[in-house]
Structure formats: structure tokens, C-alpha cells
Amino acid sequence: MKQSLQLRMGQSLTMTPQLQQAIRLLQLSTLDLQNEIQEALDSNPMLEVGDENTDKDGNTIEETAVFENSQSDAAPTNDSPSSIDKQNSDSQTTTADQPSESSTTADDSTSTEEWSQEIPEDLPVDTSWDDVYQSTTPVGPASNEDDENSFESRRGSTETLQDHLLWQLNLTPFSNQDRVIAMTIIDDIEPSGLLSSPVQEIYEGLARQIDDIELDEVEAVLHRIQQFDPPGVAAQDLSDCLHIQLSQLSLETPHLVVAKVIVKEHILLLGSKDYKTLMRKLKINEAELREAIQLIQTMNPRPGDDLAIDTTEYVVPDIFVSKRENRWVVELNPDIAPKLRINSGYASMVKRADTSNDNTYLKNNLQEARWFLKSLQSRNETLLKVGSAIVDKQQGFLDFGEEAMKPLVLHDIAEVVDMHESTISRVTTNKYMHTPQGIFELKYFFSSHVSTDGGGECSSTAIRAIIKKLIAAENTRKPLSDSKITALLADQGIQVARRTIAKYREAMHIPPSNERKQLV
């Protein structure tokens, strides 16, 4: 076979760096987007923070969509530019509209007269920038004082349970040996407040380090630690934890004796809610048992959680939905990211026709800044279009709640906004919508469906809401079983299998019927 050179023409889809940037910005969450914008501001001198989101003509960009309450005024259109178009599902590749040079958010020919009035053309050779312009950021000892007195520096307490117990240990008189035992016990306490090892194992570990130590000494020190705050700490199990807390109550507390006997001797019967056996063994009536159980329920089975470090993460919504004059209005959150624009001073320097390194550097950064702003604008437009389409489909949920949720899949929204399903998936990931019903992730509005006897469809979210409503209204003496819930849904024309009901119930963290049984 003879080797030869051949020239062939073909077409293929490629991912340009600009398209990759647009896709990456599209799938970022709010916090990640803020970090990305800050990195761009730090690395690109052409970008600066502006006062408002404006277009190249200086007009404010309105990022709002309005829908009628019963019927949409105007379905989301495709007239606004978007950097991500419909994608090729076979090649898993996305195409993008290429922006023109005039798509920048700031006009390159902006006048620099006010800049020239504030900044001199040249600085004296023996003068530094700080000698002419005072920095607004305090430095030195003054800044430290401000940090100490600032509100943001006053963070919440990060004290752990062990720190709290050691602090009490230092205030309690102990011998040197007992102090070593106490510190060993405190180190063995879990974040829940219970011991992670039996007392016998703690004693055996200490016996290898301390001579002539007795098990009674370890138990005596343990009893002293169990009197520390929070009540019930250093307990060996749940029964011991509840009994310690009950023992610290006043002897005049009603039904205290019965409650102590229940948690010490019949904790398993209480857990299985075998109330008949409890009443027979304790020789009490139903009213007395109910009062004793209510007293036990006031105790904390995990006393260490009261001192747990608060790691609450707050959700910042990307979209706001509100009802104004019988219309649903969809708006982007203007505070999730700073408003960016091209620095007019630096942009005017690029008009020089030379090929110096400085001019090349400015040109490259200007092009990157334009693409970054274009990607941000495309992200906002795509997010608004998808959010508007979701609101248009789920107006029943916004008016009446979860039971009115309609079945919805990614393909339905993709057809409305004329994009690929993968793009819809990126947009709805880690993006949140603030509605009158609460704050939800955009993916929450997508759910599968089951057919009804009337030929319609019911979403899985609506079925979960109906199950929750039925369980909330059930007789606690005779809770509804999964089979009974299946029959009740069938009466409403919704055919769901019993195992599906069990799956939905477990997903909502609702216990089975035998664990929901209570004394009325």
C-alpha cells in the first residue's frame, strides 16, 4: 500500500473557550458565581463594578417577566440573545451565538474628561501614589481595632461539648488521679452527649496507665460528671440519659416516679408503644400513663446537641416570584452578583494602533471582559426564561400549594424555551426560586406523574402532599397503614401501589403506622 496525502473537507462541532465559559457560568450556583466574578475583577483590569445593569446605550436592562393569573400573557420568547442554543444530543455538544463587537456593556468611546480632572497626567518622579491619593482602607493598628469592634467580627460561639465540660471540670475540686479519670471520660463523650464506650472499657484503658485504680473510682467520677451541664451528659445509653435528667427534677414533680420506672425498666415497651403492656405492668390507668409519657417527652435524648456548632447555610434565591394585580411577576434577584461594566479609561487606551506588549495586553483583556459580560448576560436571560416557563406551568402550585402541582419534566421546559434538556438541567441545578409558598430549588418543580381514573395525570409531589395531609388528619390511636392510604387515594381516582406509598412516606421522614400510634 502506497502512502499519499489527501485533502478532505468536513464539518464538526467544537467547544470554543468562550462557549465553555458560558456553559460553566450557567451551571454555577449563586455563591460560586460570586467567587467567579470576584476572580475576574481581580485578574482583569478592564472590568469594574458599576451602579446598575445597563446596556451599551446606557439603558437599564429589565429582567422581569409577567404572567396572568389564569393564563399566561406571553409565553417565554426566544427573541432575547442567548449564548446557549439548542444542543446536539448525539454528540453531547452545545452551540452558541457569537456576539458582535457592539455587544459590550460599555461604549469604548466614553469620554474621559472627569478622569482627567481627578488624576494628573504624570506624577513627580520622587512622588509615590500614596503621597497623592490617600487609601480608603485603614492599615496598621487602627484596622485591627476596627476589626475587633466591627459587627462582622463578632461571630457566634464555637465552643464544643468537650470545651464546655473541661471548663466545668476546672471549677470542680478533684484529686490529681480523679482529674485524669475525668478527662479520659470527657474525651470519650460523643457530640450527642452519650459515652461512646462502656465504663468497663474506660476502666481497662486507665488500668494500663494508672496503678491500683478501681472500677468504683471510675464510676464515682462518672457520676460527678453526669451532674455537669447539660443535664444527661456522659450517660451510657438512652435509658440512663433520660433517668439522669428525671433525677434532677424536683421530687414534687407529678408522675415523676412512674416516668423513672418507665425509662429505667420498660424503655423498650415505650419505644414500641405497647401501651397496654405498660399499663398492666405498672398497674396504672391510661391517664396516668399519658401524663408520665408527656413528662418523659420533655427530656432531651441528645443533650450534646444544645452545644453543637451552628453550621446553618442560608439559601440566596436567584428568582423572585410575586403576585401583582392578579399577575405573576418573575424577576431576577439583583443582589446575587455585582453589576459589571467595561472600564472606560482603560478601554480608550486600546485605540492605539501600535503592537506593543502593553497594547496587546489591554486588547486581550478587553476581549475577555466582553466575553465574560456576554456570558453573564446570557446566564441571566436563560435563567429568567426557564424560571418564567416554570411559573407559567406551575401557576396552580403558586395559588393553591403542593396538591395543585402539575407533572413536569425537563423536556416540557426545553420545548418552550427552545433549548436542549441538558441546558435546562444546568440552569435548574443549585438555583432557587422565592415564591409565596416558600423557597424551592428549580428542580423541585419537576416531578413524574401517575395516571388517574378520569384520564388525567397527578404529579408525585401532589401525591406526597395528599399523603402528608391524610396522616396529619388521622386518628393517632389508630394510624393509617400504607394499605389504607392506598385505598383512600384510589377513592380519589389515584392508582398508586402500596410500596410506592411506603417510598414516599420514608422520603418525607414519616414513620410507619405502628410508630405513629399515640395515646389521646
C-alpha positions as CSV (number, residue, x, y, z in Angstrom):
1,M,0.0,0.0,0.0
2,K,1.4,3.3,-1.1
3,Q,1.2,6.3,1.3
4,S,-0.4,9.6,0.0
5,L,-1.7,12.9,1.2
6,Q,-5.3,13.7,0.7
7,L,-7.3,16.9,1.4
8,R,-10.8,16.4,2.8
9,M,-13.5,18.9,3.8
10,G,-15.8,18.2,6.7
11,Q,-17.9,19.8,9.5
12,S,-17.7,19.2,13.2
13,L,-18.9,20.8,16.3
14,T,-16.2,22.2,18.7
15,M,-16.3,23.8,22.1
16,T,-14.7,27.2,21.9
17,P,-13.2,28.6,25.1
18,Q,-15.9,31.3,25.1
19,L,-18.7,28.7,24.9
20,Q,-17.1,26.7,27.6
21,Q,-17.0,29.8,29.8
22,A,-20.7,30.4,29.1
23,I,-21.7,26.8,30.0
24,R,-19.6,26.9,33.1
25,L,-21.2,30.2,34.3
26,L,-24.6,28.8,33.6
27,Q,-24.3,25.9,35.9
28,L,-22.6,27.8,38.8
29,S,-24.6,28.4,42.0
30,T,-25.0,31.8,43.4
31,L,-22.1,31.6,45.8
32,D,-19.8,30.1,43.1
33,L,-20.8,32.8,40.7
34,Q,-19.9,35.5,43.2
35,N,-16.5,33.9,43.6
36,E,-16.0,33.7,39.9
37,I,-16.9,37.4,39.4
38,Q,-14.5,38.4,42.1
39,E,-11.7,36.4,40.5
40,A,-12.5,38.1,37.2
41,L,-12.4,41.5,38.8
42,D,-9.1,40.8,40.5
43,S,-7.4,39.4,37.3
44,N,-8.9,41.6,34.5
45,P,-8.3,45.4,34.8
46,M,-10.9,46.1,32.1
47,L,-13.7,45.0,34.5
48,E,-15.1,47.2,37.2
49,V,-18.2,47.3,39.3
50,G,-21.0,49.6,38.0
51,D,-24.0,51.1,39.7
52,E,-26.7,49.3,37.7
53,N,-27.1,46.8,34.9
54,T,-27.1,48.8,31.7
55,D,-26.7,48.0,28.0
56,K,-24.3,49.7,25.6
57,D,-26.7,52.7,25.2
58,G,-26.9,53.3,29.0
59,N,-30.4,52.0,29.4
60,T,-31.3,49.8,32.3
61,I,-31.9,46.2,31.4
62,E,-35.2,45.0,32.8
63,E,-35.0,41.4,33.9
64,T,-38.7,40.7,34.6
65,A,-41.5,38.5,33.2
66,V,-45.2,38.9,33.8
67,F,-47.9,36.3,33.7
68,E,-51.6,36.5,34.1
69,N,-53.0,34.5,37.0
70,S,-55.2,32.1,35.0
71,Q,-53.4,32.2,31.6
72,S,-50.0,33.4,30.6
73,D,-49.9,36.9,29.0
74,A,-47.0,35.9,26.9
75,A,-45.1,32.7,26.8
76,P,-41.3,33.0,27.2
77,T,-40.0,34.1,23.8
78,N,-36.7,33.4,22.1
79,D,-36.1,37.0,20.9
80,S,-33.5,37.9,23.5
81,P,-30.0,36.8,22.7
82,S,-28.7,33.6,24.5
83,S,-25.2,32.2,24.4
84,I,-26.5,28.7,24.6
85,D,-28.7,27.4,21.8
86,K,-30.3,24.1,21.3
87,Q,-27.7,21.3,21.6
88,N,-26.9,18.2,19.7
89,S,-27.9,15.3,21.9
90,D,-25.9,12.7,19.9
91,S,-22.6,14.5,20.2
92,Q,-23.4,15.9,23.7
93,T,-22.1,19.3,22.3
94,T,-23.5,22.7,22.8
95,T,-23.6,25.5,20.2
96,A,-23.6,29.3,20.9
97,D,-24.4,32.5,19.2
98,Q,-21.2,34.5,18.6
99,P,-21.6,38.1,19.9
100,S,-20.6,41.1,17.8
101,E,-18.1,43.7,18.8
102,S,-21.0,46.1,19.6
103,S,-22.4,43.7,22.4
104,T,-20.2,45.1,25.1
105,T,-22.0,46.7,28.1
106,A,-19.9,49.9,27.9
107,D,-19.1,52.1,25.0
108,D,-15.4,52.2,24.2
109,S,-15.6,55.8,23.1
110,T,-16.8,57.1,26.5
111,S,-15.3,60.4,27.4
112,T,-12.6,60.5,30.0
113,E,-12.9,64.2,30.9
114,E,-13.9,63.5,34.5
115,W,-11.0,61.1,34.8
116,S,-8.6,63.8,33.6
117,Q,-9.9,66.3,36.1
118,E,-9.2,64.0,39.0
119,I,-6.0,62.3,38.0
120,P,-2.9,64.2,36.8
121,E,-1.2,63.2,33.6
122,D,2.1,62.5,35.3
123,L,3.3,62.0,38.8
124,P,6.6,63.6,40.0
125,V,9.5,61.2,39.9
126,D,10.1,61.4,43.6
127,T,6.4,61.0,44.4
128,S,4.5,57.8,45.1
129,W,0.8,57.1,44.5
130,D,0.1,57.1,48.3
131,D,1.5,60.6,48.7
132,V,-1.1,62.0,46.3
133,Y,-4.1,59.7,47.0
134,Q,-5.0,58.5,50.4
135,S,-6.0,54.9,50.7
136,T,-9.5,54.3,51.9
137,T,-8.5,51.1,53.6
138,P,-7.1,51.6,57.1
139,V,-3.9,49.9,57.8
140,G,-1.8,49.2,60.9
141,P,-3.2,49.1,64.5
142,A,-6.2,51.2,63.6
143,S,-7.6,48.5,61.3
144,N,-7.2,45.8,64.0
145,E,-9.2,47.9,66.3
146,D,-11.9,48.3,63.7
147,D,-12.0,44.6,63.1
148,E,-12.4,43.9,66.8
149,N,-15.2,46.4,67.1
150,S,-16.9,45.5,63.8
151,F,-20.2,43.6,63.9
152,E,-19.0,41.0,61.4
153,S,-16.1,40.0,63.6
154,R,-18.4,39.1,66.5
155,R,-19.0,35.6,65.5
156,G,-21.1,33.1,67.4
157,S,-19.5,30.7,69.9
158,T,-17.7,27.7,68.5
159,E,-17.3,26.1,71.9
160,T,-17.5,22.3,71.7
161,L,-19.1,20.0,74.2
162,Q,-15.7,18.9,75.5
163,D,-14.6,22.5,76.0
164,H,-17.8,23.2,78.0
165,L,-17.2,20.1,80.2
166,L,-13.5,20.9,80.7
167,W,-14.4,24.4,81.8
168,Q,-16.7,22.9,84.5
169,L,-14.0,20.4,85.4
170,N,-11.6,23.2,86.2
171,L,-14.2,24.7,88.6
172,T,-14.8,21.4,90.4
173,P,-12.4,20.1,93.1
174,F,-10.8,16.8,92.0
175,S,-7.7,14.9,93.1
176,N,-4.9,14.5,90.5
177,Q,-5.9,10.9,89.8
178,D,-9.6,11.7,89.6
179,R,-8.9,14.6,87.3
180,V,-7.1,12.2,84.9
181,I,-10.1,9.9,85.0
182,A,-12.5,12.7,84.4
183,M,-10.5,14.0,81.4
184,T,-10.5,10.5,80.0
185,I,-14.2,10.2,80.4
186,I,-14.8,13.6,78.8
187,D,-12.7,12.6,75.8
188,D,-14.9,9.6,75.3
189,I,-18.1,11.5,75.1
190,E,-19.7,11.8,71.7
191,P,-21.1,15.0,70.2
192,S,-24.6,13.7,71.2
193,G,-23.6,13.7,74.9
194,L,-23.5,10.0,75.4
195,L,-20.5,7.8,76.1
196,S,-19.0,6.0,73.1
197,S,-17.6,3.2,75.2
198,P,-18.8,1.2,78.2
199,V,-17.5,2.1,81.6
200,Q,-15.6,-1.3,81.7
201,E,-13.6,-0.4,78.6
202,I,-12.7,3.0,80.1
203,Y,-11.6,1.4,83.3
204,E,-9.4,-1.2,81.4
205,G,-7.8,1.6,79.4
206,L,-7.0,3.6,82.6
207,A,-5.7,0.5,84.4
208,R,-2.9,0.2,81.9
209,Q,-1.8,3.7,82.8
210,I,-2.6,4.1,86.5
211,D,-1.7,1.6,89.1
212,D,-4.1,0.5,91.8
213,I,-7.1,2.0,90.2
214,E,-10.5,0.5,90.9
215,L,-13.7,0.3,88.9
216,D,-15.6,2.1,91.7
217,E,-13.3,5.1,91.3
218,V,-14.1,5.4,87.6
219,E,-17.9,5.1,88.3
220,A,-17.7,7.7,91.1
221,V,-16.0,10.2,88.8
222,L,-18.5,9.4,86.1
223,H,-21.4,10.1,88.4
224,R,-19.9,13.5,89.2
225,I,-19.5,14.3,85.6
226,Q,-23.1,13.3,85.0
227,Q,-24.1,16.3,87.2
228,F,-22.5,18.7,84.8
229,D,-24.3,20.8,82.3
230,P,-26.1,19.9,80.0
231,P,-28.3,17.5,82.0
232,G,-28.0,13.9,80.9
233,V,-24.4,14.3,79.6
234,A,-22.0,11.3,80.0
235,A,-24.9,8.8,80.0
236,Q,-24.1,5.2,78.9
237,D,-27.3,4.8,76.9
238,L,-30.7,6.4,76.2
239,S,-32.3,4.9,79.3
240,D,-29.5,6.2,81.5
241,C,-29.6,9.7,79.9
242,L,-33.4,10.1,80.5
243,H,-33.1,8.8,84.0
244,I,-30.3,11.3,84.9
245,Q,-32.4,14.2,83.6
246,L,-35.5,13.0,85.5
247,S,-33.4,12.6,88.7
248,Q,-32.5,16.3,88.6
249,L,-36.2,17.3,88.7
250,S,-37.9,18.2,91.9
251,L,-39.4,15.3,93.9
252,E,-42.7,17.1,93.9
253,T,-42.9,16.8,90.1
254,P,-46.2,15.0,89.2
255,H,-45.8,11.4,87.8
256,L,-42.0,11.5,88.3
257,V,-41.8,8.1,90.0
258,V,-43.7,6.4,87.1
259,A,-41.6,8.2,84.5
260,K,-38.4,7.0,86.2
261,V,-39.6,3.4,86.2
262,I,-40.6,3.5,82.6
263,V,-37.2,4.8,81.3
264,K,-35.2,2.5,83.6
265,E,-37.1,-0.8,83.2
266,H,-39.5,-0.5,80.3
267,I,-37.8,1.7,77.7
268,L,-38.3,-0.9,75.0
269,L,-42.0,-1.1,75.6
270,L,-42.2,2.6,75.4
271,G,-40.2,2.6,72.1
272,S,-42.6,0.0,70.6
273,K,-45.6,2.0,72.0
274,D,-47.0,-1.1,73.7
275,Y,-49.2,0.9,76.0
276,K,-51.4,-1.9,77.1
277,T,-48.5,-3.9,78.5
278,L,-47.1,-0.8,80.2
279,M,-50.4,-0.1,82.0
280,R,-50.6,-3.7,83.1
281,K,-47.1,-3.9,84.4
282,L,-47.1,-0.5,86.1
283,K,-50.7,-1.0,87.3
284,I,-51.8,2.5,86.2
285,N,-54.6,3.8,84.1
286,E,-54.4,5.4,80.7
287,A,-54.5,9.0,82.0
288,E,-51.5,8.4,84.4
289,L,-49.5,6.8,81.6
290,R,-50.2,9.7,79.3
291,E,-49.0,12.2,81.8
292,A,-45.9,10.2,82.5
293,I,-45.1,9.9,78.8
294,Q,-45.6,13.7,78.4
295,L,-43.1,14.3,81.2
296,I,-40.5,11.9,79.5
297,Q,-41.0,13.7,76.2
298,T,-39.8,17.0,77.8
299,M,-36.4,15.4,78.3
300,N,-33.6,15.7,75.7
301,P,-32.3,12.3,74.3
302,R,-29.3,14.1,72.8
303,P,-28.1,16.6,75.4
304,G,-24.9,17.4,73.5
305,D,-26.9,18.9,70.6
306,D,-27.6,22.0,72.6
307,L,-23.9,22.9,72.3
308,A,-23.4,21.8,68.7
309,I,-21.7,24.2,66.4
310,D,-24.2,26.0,64.2
311,T,-23.4,25.2,60.6
312,T,-26.6,26.6,59.1
313,E,-26.3,27.6,55.5
314,Y,-28.7,30.2,54.2
315,V,-30.1,30.0,50.7
316,V,-30.0,33.0,48.5
317,P,-32.8,32.9,45.9
318,D,-31.9,33.6,42.2
319,I,-35.5,34.3,41.2
320,F,-38.3,36.2,42.9
321,V,-42.0,35.4,42.1
322,S,-44.7,37.7,43.3
323,K,-48.3,38.4,42.5
324,R,-49.2,41.9,41.5
325,E,-52.6,42.9,40.2
326,N,-53.7,39.3,39.6
327,R,-50.5,38.7,37.6
328,W,-47.5,36.6,38.5
329,V,-44.3,38.6,38.1
330,V,-40.9,36.8,37.7
331,E,-37.8,38.8,38.5
332,L,-34.1,38.0,38.9
333,N,-32.5,38.7,42.2
334,P,-30.5,41.9,41.6
335,D,-28.3,41.3,44.6
336,I,-26.8,38.0,43.8
337,A,-23.9,39.4,41.8
338,P,-22.3,42.9,41.4
339,K,-23.1,44.8,38.2
340,L,-20.1,44.8,36.0
341,R,-19.0,47.1,33.1
342,I,-16.0,47.9,31.0
343,N,-13.6,50.4,32.4
344,S,-13.9,53.3,30.0
345,G,-10.5,54.7,30.9
346,Y,-8.6,51.5,30.0
347,A,-10.9,50.8,27.0
348,S,-10.0,54.1,25.4
349,M,-6.3,53.2,25.5
350,V,-6.8,50.2,23.2
351,K,-7.5,52.5,20.2
352,R,-3.8,52.9,19.7
353,A,-2.7,51.2,16.6
354,D,0.7,50.0,17.9
355,T,1.6,46.4,18.5
356,S,3.4,47.0,21.8
357,N,3.1,44.4,24.6
358,D,1.1,46.8,26.7
359,N,-1.5,47.4,24.0
360,T,-1.7,43.7,23.2
361,Y,-2.3,43.0,26.9
362,L,-5.1,45.6,27.0
363,K,-6.7,44.2,23.8
364,N,-6.7,40.7,25.2
365,N,-8.2,41.7,28.5
366,L,-10.8,43.8,26.7
367,Q,-11.9,40.9,24.6
368,E,-12.0,38.6,27.7
369,A,-14.0,41.2,29.6
370,R,-16.5,41.4,26.7
371,W,-17.0,37.7,26.6
372,F,-17.4,37.5,30.4
373,L,-20.1,40.2,30.4
374,K,-21.8,38.5,27.4
375,S,-21.8,35.2,29.3
376,L,-23.2,36.8,32.4
377,Q,-25.9,38.4,30.4
378,S,-26.7,35.2,28.6
379,R,-26.9,33.4,32.0
380,N,-29.4,35.9,33.4
381,E,-31.5,35.7,30.2
382,T,-31.6,31.9,30.2
383,L,-32.3,31.8,33.9
384,L,-35.2,34.2,33.5
385,K,-36.6,32.3,30.5
386,V,-36.5,29.0,32.3
387,G,-37.9,30.4,35.5
388,S,-40.7,32.1,33.6
389,A,-41.6,28.9,31.8
390,I,-41.7,27.0,35.1
391,V,-44.0,29.7,36.7
392,D,-46.3,29.5,33.6
393,K,-46.6,25.8,34.0
394,Q,-47.0,25.7,37.8
395,Q,-49.4,28.6,38.5
396,G,-51.7,26.1,40.2
397,F,-48.9,25.4,42.8
398,L,-48.4,29.1,43.4
399,D,-52.1,29.7,44.0
400,F,-53.1,26.5,45.9
401,G,-50.0,24.7,47.1
402,E,-48.4,21.3,46.6
403,E,-51.6,19.4,45.9
404,A,-52.1,21.5,42.7
405,M,-48.6,20.7,41.4
406,K,-48.6,19.6,37.8
407,P,-46.4,16.9,36.3
408,L,-43.4,18.4,34.7
409,V,-40.2,17.1,33.1
410,L,-37.2,18.8,31.6
411,H,-38.4,18.1,28.1
412,D,-41.5,20.2,28.6
413,I,-39.5,23.3,29.5
414,A,-36.9,22.6,26.8
415,E,-39.6,22.8,24.2
416,V,-41.0,26.1,25.5
417,V,-37.6,27.9,25.6
418,D,-36.2,26.1,22.5
419,M,-33.1,24.7,24.3
420,H,-31.7,21.3,24.9
421,E,-32.7,19.3,28.1
422,S,-29.0,19.3,29.3
423,T,-29.1,23.1,29.3
424,I,-32.3,23.1,31.3
425,S,-30.7,20.7,33.7
426,R,-27.7,23.0,34.2
427,V,-30.0,26.0,34.7
428,T,-32.1,24.3,37.4
429,T,-29.2,22.9,39.4
430,N,-28.4,24.8,42.6
431,K,-30.7,27.6,41.6
432,Y,-33.5,28.7,43.9
433,M,-36.9,30.4,43.4
434,H,-38.6,32.6,46.1
435,T,-42.4,32.1,45.9
436,P,-45.3,32.9,48.2
437,Q,-45.3,29.1,49.0
438,G,-41.6,29.2,50.1
439,I,-38.1,29.0,48.7
440,F,-37.6,25.9,46.4
441,E,-34.9,24.7,44.1
442,L,-35.9,24.9,40.5
443,K,-35.6,21.1,40.2
444,Y,-38.4,20.8,42.9
445,F,-40.9,21.8,40.3
446,F,-40.1,18.8,38.1
447,S,-41.8,15.5,39.0
448,S,-43.1,12.3,37.5
449,H,-46.8,11.5,37.2
450,V,-49.3,8.7,37.6
451,S,-52.5,8.3,35.6
452,T,-55.9,8.9,37.2
453,D,-59.1,7.1,36.6
454,G,-60.5,10.1,34.8
455,G,-57.7,10.0,32.2
456,G,-55.7,12.9,33.8
457,E,-52.3,12.9,35.5
458,C,-51.3,13.6,39.0
459,S,-47.7,14.5,39.9
460,S,-45.7,12.7,42.6
461,T,-45.3,16.0,44.5
462,A,-49.1,16.3,44.7
463,I,-49.3,12.7,45.9
464,R,-46.8,13.3,48.7
465,A,-48.8,16.4,49.8
466,I,-52.0,14.3,49.9
467,I,-50.3,11.6,51.9
468,K,-49.0,14.2,54.4
469,K,-52.5,15.7,54.7
470,L,-54.1,12.3,55.3
471,I,-51.5,11.4,58.0
472,A,-51.9,14.8,59.7
473,A,-55.7,14.3,60.0
474,E,-55.5,10.6,61.1
475,N,-56.7,9.2,64.4
476,T,-53.5,8.8,66.4
477,R,-54.9,5.9,68.3
478,K,-55.4,4.0,65.0
479,P,-52.9,5.5,62.5
480,L,-53.4,4.9,58.8
481,S,-51.5,2.0,57.4
482,D,-49.9,2.2,53.9
483,S,-52.6,-0.1,52.6
484,K,-55.3,2.1,54.0
485,I,-53.7,5.2,52.4
486,T,-53.6,3.3,49.1
487,A,-57.3,2.7,49.3
488,L,-58.0,6.3,50.2
489,L,-56.1,7.5,47.2
490,A,-57.9,5.0,45.0
491,D,-61.2,6.5,46.1
492,Q,-59.9,9.9,44.7
493,G,-59.1,8.2,41.4
494,I,-55.3,8.0,42.0
495,Q,-53.9,4.5,41.5
496,V,-50.7,4.1,43.5
497,A,-49.1,0.8,44.7
498,R,-48.6,0.3,48.4
499,R,-44.8,0.1,48.1
500,T,-44.9,3.5,46.3
501,I,-46.8,4.9,49.3
502,A,-44.1,3.5,51.6
503,K,-41.4,5.0,49.5
504,Y,-43.0,8.4,49.5
505,R,-43.6,8.2,53.3
506,E,-40.0,7.3,54.0
507,A,-38.8,10.1,51.7
508,M,-40.8,12.6,53.9
509,H,-39.3,11.0,57.1
510,I,-42.7,9.9,58.3
511,P,-42.6,6.8,60.5
512,P,-44.8,3.7,59.9
513,S,-48.2,3.4,61.5
514,N,-47.1,1.4,64.5
515,E,-44.6,4.1,65.4
516,R,-47.1,6.9,64.9
517,K,-49.5,5.5,67.5
518,Q,-50.1,7.7,70.5
519,L,-52.4,8.0,73.5
520,V,-55.1,10.6,73.0
